[in-house]
């Protein structure tokens, strides 16, 4: 059970061997980021769209989440970014884990770049429908 949508995404990425094994468990929320060896993944909540129900019940909220993959080479960043996409929004069967509060996730965008330190970064952005459990 995840307390926040960011923690739910971190838990998902740690549960998928194709992602977790490559980063040795180095998947963090932005507020929990630890300096460490590359590659690593940092999950950030970029925003949320409000949700309201007239009957007073709890409604799903759509969040925009970003998973930044930091690596030493462009190939490593791109390969790990693809594994993140496959873990969260694989073709035909997007991630859904109602017990963790996740009611669906869709891939939105992917970009690559270089940090000021010269590390490669691959950014994967997702729309996630979440309701705390």
Secondary structure as GFF3:
##gff-version 3
##sequence-region A 1 133
A	DSSP	alpha_helix	5	15	.	.	.	ID=ss1
A	DSSP	alpha_helix	17	23	.	.	.	ID=ss2
A	DSSP	beta_strand	27	29	.	.	.	ID=ss3
A	DSSP	three_ten_helix	30	32	.	.	.	ID=ss4
A	DSSP	beta_strand	40	49	.	.	.	ID=ss5
A	DSSP	beta_strand	61	71	.	.	.	ID=ss6
A	DSSP	alpha_helix	74	89	.	.	.	ID=ss7
A	DSSP	beta_strand	90	90	.	.	.	ID=ss8
A	DSSP	beta_strand	93	94	.	.	.	ID=ss9
A	DSSP	three_ten_helix	98	100	.	.	.	ID=ss10
A	DSSP	beta_strand	102	114	.	.	.	ID=ss11
A	DSSP	beta_strand	120	130	.	.	.	ID=ss12
###
